[in-house]
Amino acid sequence: MNAAGLDEALVAAAQAGSTDAFSRLVERHQQAVRAFLRRTCGDWAAADDLAQETFLAAWSRIRRLEQGASVRAWLCGIGYHKHLSAVRTASRARARDTAWEAGRPPGAGNRSDDRLTIERGM
């Protein structure tokens, strides 16, 4: 059986509820998905986290995968959307932090920096 045929058989079994079949799909495609996400986000640890999220999402969406569709492309698409979501979340957090810093009263320095300076002086 060729690779595409094996993927189709595993997808059909996973869609029927086989966790073993889905596990085999993960084994077959995890390296490619991780490599794709590492190139996409440039951070190995973040890519590994995103890959894990990708496979969790894929399990819950496996019934939506159409017969004959490329499993690897489908997984990379899910991973890419997870990456975009993480980028948006980080951007919102930076904007929130910047707004908070801008709203601080003048002269309200970082108390922990002041404490470190005093401790070093002692």
N, C-alpha and C positions, 0 to 999 in steps of 0.2 A: 504494500500500500504506500502511495506517495505521501509527501508531507501534507498537502492540501486535503487529501482524502482522510488522513488520520485526524487532522484538525476538525473536519466536518463530522466525523464519527464521535470525537470527544465532545464537540459542541452539542450534538444531538443528545448524547448521554447526560451532559451537564444540564441541558434544558429540561431533561426528564427528572432532574434532581440528584444526579450522581455527583457527590462531592469528590470522589476519587477521580472521575473524568476531569472535573474542573482543576483539581490538583495537578493532573498531568498537563493540562493546558498551561498552567502557571509555570511548571518546570520547563516546558518547551519554549516559553516566550519571555520569561523574566529577565534573562540577560539582555535581550534586545530592547525591552522596555526600559530597563535601568540605563542602558547605554544611551538610548534616545533622550531620556530625561536628564542625564548628566550633561549631554551636549546642549540641551535646551536651557537648563538653569545654571549650569556652570558650578554647581555645588554638589559634591558627591553625597554628603549626608542628607541634604534636602531631596536629592533625586531618589535616594533609597526610601525616604519617608513617602514621597509622592508615588513611588512604585507600589508601595504597600497600600496606599489609599486607592490607587488605580485598580488593583486586583480585588479589593473589597467592594468597590463600586461595580466592577465587572461582574462579580458573582451576583449581585442584586439585580443586574440588568441583562444577564445572560439570555433570558427569554426574548429579548428585543433584537438579538443578533440574527440577521437574516441568513438563510441557508445560502452557502456559497460565498459569503462575505469573507474578506481577509481578517482572520482573528488578530494578527499582529497589528494591522492598520487600525482596527477597531480599538485595541488596547492602547496603542500610542495616541489615538485621538482622545480617549478618556484621560490619559496621562497629561496630554497637552492642556486640556481644559482644567485639570487639577492644578497644573503649573500656573496658568493664567489667573485662577482664583487666588492662589497663594500670593502672586505678585500684586493683585488688587488689594488683598488684605494687608500686606506689608505697606503698600502706598498709603492706605487709609490710616494705618497706625502712625506712620511718619508724619502725615498731615495733622493728625490729632496731637501728637507730641509737640510739633512745631507751634500749633495754635496755643497749647497749654504754656509753653515756654514764653511765647509772645505776650500772654495774658498775665504773667507774673509781675508783681510790682517791682519797680527799679530798686536795686540794692538788695534784692532777696537772693543772695548768692547761694551756691550749693553748700548747704550746711555740712555735708559729709566731707567735702573738699577742705572746708575751714577746719574741721576737726582733725583731719589727717595732717594739715600744716602745723597745727598746734602740737599734735602728738610728736611729729618729727622734731619740732623745736625743743621739746622737753627732753 
